[in-house]
């Protein structure tokens, strides 16, 4: 009898745990769960932390350049990010499968970047990691020039034009990572899909790369399969 009750109790616990529960990676108050890696802060005493909290939003001031990196590693997830350029358009990105810090140009962690740069959002950038897509020659350039380190063709262009909202408006980016596959939507449009990535788990990072960007949502959900369309 005790054994049967134990089995029922265990089953209740397992069934009561929802494996698809979404969690916000940003608590709206501070940078708990993240750490900053900004090379200039190592040697310049007056260098500021470019990642701040403002009006309940996470803000990348853009300079000095560097990354805000999760303390934890993640795999098999959907990441929903809502962002906008607060002033002038510029550059930023979300890095997935991030690991060894400062692996490229002594600043970028080993990772796959999902680009947020204005008019290029959805591009992949290979940062000492690689990924395969369809139409690679058309989207990456001559194969002999491909690579994952300095001086190589690391950019894989996205699939669409004009998926970004006008400057000042919020953009919704969905990134799904399952095994070594990455699928990206921007404002509901499928903008990239890659497979055979050379990593399948790691940290998540946001960039400070020259332009001020506001984030009002950074939500992570565990997944067991890739979606056919963007999921909020």
C-alpha positions in Angstrom: 0.0 0.0 0.0 2.8 2.4 0.9 4.6 1.6 -2.3 1.4 2.3 -4.4 0.8 5.6 -2.6 4.4 6.6 -3.2 4.0 5.9 -6.9 0.9 8.0 -7.0 2.6 10.9 -5.1 5.6 10.8 -7.5 3.3 10.8 -10.5 1.4 13.8 -9.2 4.6 15.8 -8.8 5.9 14.9 -12.3 2.5 15.7 -13.9 2.2 18.9 -12.0 5.5 20.2 -13.3 4.9 22.1 -16.6 8.0 21.7 -18.8 6.9 24.5 -21.0 6.7 27.2 -18.3 8.1 30.5 -19.5 10.5 32.5 -17.4 11.6 36.0 -17.8 15.4 36.3 -17.8 15.1 39.9 -16.7 13.3 40.9 -13.5 12.8 44.5 -14.3 14.8 45.7 -11.3 18.4 44.7 -11.6 20.9 42.4 -13.5 20.4 39.4 -11.3 21.2 36.3 -13.3 23.5 38.1 -15.6 27.1 39.3 -15.6 28.8 42.0 -17.6 31.9 41.4 -19.8 33.1 44.8 -21.1 36.9 44.8 -21.9 37.3 48.5 -21.4 36.1 48.2 -17.8 39.2 46.1 -17.0 41.6 49.0 -17.6 39.8 52.3 -17.7 38.6 53.2 -14.2 36.0 55.8 -15.4 34.5 53.3 -17.9 30.8 52.9 -17.2 28.7 49.7 -17.2 26.8 50.1 -20.5 23.9 47.9 -19.3 21.4 49.7 -17.0 17.9 49.5 -15.8 15.6 52.4 -16.8 11.9 52.7 -16.3 11.6 48.9 -15.8 13.5 48.1 -19.0 16.9 46.6 -19.6 18.9 49.1 -21.7 22.1 48.7 -23.6 23.7 52.1 -23.9 25.9 50.8 -26.7 29.2 52.0 -25.3 31.6 51.0 -24.1 31.2 47.9 -26.1 30.8 44.4 -24.6 28.3 41.9 -23.6 25.7 41.1 -20.9 25.8 37.3 -20.4 23.5 34.9 -18.5 25.1 33.1 -15.6 23.3 29.9 -16.6 23.6 27.7 -19.7 20.5 26.9 -21.8 19.5 24.4 -24.4 16.3 23.5 -26.3 14.5 26.8 -25.8 12.4 29.6 -27.3 13.6 33.1 -26.6 11.1 36.0 -27.1 12.8 39.4 -27.2 11.0 42.7 -27.6 13.4 45.6 -28.4 13.7 49.0 -30.1 16.5 51.5 -30.9 15.9 54.3 -28.4 17.5 57.0 -30.6 19.7 56.6 -33.6 19.6 53.3 -35.5 22.6 51.1 -35.1 23.9 47.7 -34.1 23.1 45.1 -31.5 22.5 41.4 -31.3 21.4 38.3 -29.3 24.1 35.6 -28.9 23.1 32.0 -28.3 25.2 29.0 -27.5 27.7 31.4 -26.0 30.7 30.0 -24.1 34.4 31.1 -24.1 34.6 34.9 -23.5 36.6 37.2 -25.7 37.2 34.6 -28.4 36.9 37.0 -31.3 38.6 40.4 -31.5 39.2 40.0 -27.8 35.6 40.9 -27.1 33.0 38.5 -28.6 32.3 35.2 -26.8 32.3 32.0 -28.8 28.6 31.9 -30.1 26.2 32.2 -32.9 24.8 35.8 -33.1 21.3 36.6 -34.2 21.8 40.1 -35.6 19.6 43.0 -34.6 21.4 45.7 -36.6 19.0 48.1 -38.2 18.0 46.8 -41.7 19.9 43.5 -41.1 17.9 42.0 -38.2 17.9 38.2 -38.5 21.3 37.7 -40.0 23.5 35.0 -38.5 27.0 35.8 -37.5 29.4 32.9 -36.8 31.6 33.7 -33.8 34.1 30.8 -33.5 31.1 28.6 -34.0 29.5 27.7 -37.3 26.1 26.9 -38.7 24.7 25.7 -42.0 21.7 27.2 -44.0 20.1 26.8 -47.3 21.5 28.9 -50.2 24.8 29.4 -48.4 26.8 30.5 -51.5 24.2 33.2 -52.2 23.9 34.3 -48.6 27.4 34.0 -47.3 29.6 34.5 -50.4 32.4 32.4 -51.9 33.0 29.2 -50.0 36.7 29.6 -49.9 36.2 32.8 -47.8 33.9 31.2 -45.2 35.2 31.0 -41.7 34.5 31.6 -38.0 37.5 33.8 -37.0 38.8 37.2 -37.8 38.9 38.2 -41.5 36.6 35.4 -42.7 33.1 35.6 -44.1 31.1 35.0 -40.9 27.8 36.6 -41.9 24.9 34.6 -43.3 22.2 37.1 -44.6 18.6 36.8 -43.4 15.8 35.6 -45.7 13.6 38.8 -45.9 13.7 42.5 -46.4 11.6 45.0 -44.5 10.6 42.7 -41.6 11.7 45.4 -39.1 9.2 47.9 -37.7 9.9 51.7 -38.2 12.5 53.2 -35.9 11.1 54.0 -32.5 8.6 51.1 -32.7 9.0 47.8 -30.8 10.2 44.8 -32.6 9.4 41.2 -31.6 12.1 38.6 -32.2 11.6 34.9 -31.6 14.6 32.6 -31.5 14.1 28.9 -31.2 17.1 26.6 -30.5 16.7 22.9 -30.5 19.7 20.6 -30.6 21.9 22.2 -33.2 19.2 24.0 -35.0 18.3 27.7 -34.8 15.1 29.3 -36.2 14.4 33.0 -36.1 11.3 35.1 -36.6 11.0 38.9 -36.7 7.6 40.5 -36.2 6.1 37.2 -37.3 8.2 36.7 -40.4 10.6 33.7 -40.7 13.9 35.5 -41.2 16.5 32.7 -40.7 16.8 29.0 -40.2 20.1 27.1 -39.6 21.1 23.6 -38.7 24.3 21.5 -38.0 25.5 24.3 -35.6 28.8 23.4 -33.9 27.2 23.9 -30.5 23.8 23.0 -29.0 23.8 24.7 -25.7 25.4 27.6 -23.9 24.8 31.0 -22.4 22.7 33.8 -23.9 24.2 37.3 -24.3 23.0 40.7 -25.3 25.4 43.2 -26.9 26.5 46.8 -26.4 27.7 47.5 -29.9 27.5 51.3 -30.5 23.8 52.1 -30.3 21.3 52.4 -27.5 18.7 49.7 -27.4 15.8 49.1 -25.0 14.6 45.7 -24.1 11.2 45.3 -22.5 10.9 41.5 -22.8 13.5 38.7 -22.6 11.4 35.5 -22.1 12.6 32.0 -22.2 10.5 28.8 -22.7 11.7 25.2 -22.8 10.7 23.4 -26.1 10.8 19.9 -27.4 10.2 20.8 -31.1 10.6 23.7 -33.5 7.5 25.8 -34.3 6.0 26.4 -37.7 5.5 30.0 -36.9 6.5 32.6 -34.3 5.3 31.9 -30.8 4.8 34.7 -28.3 
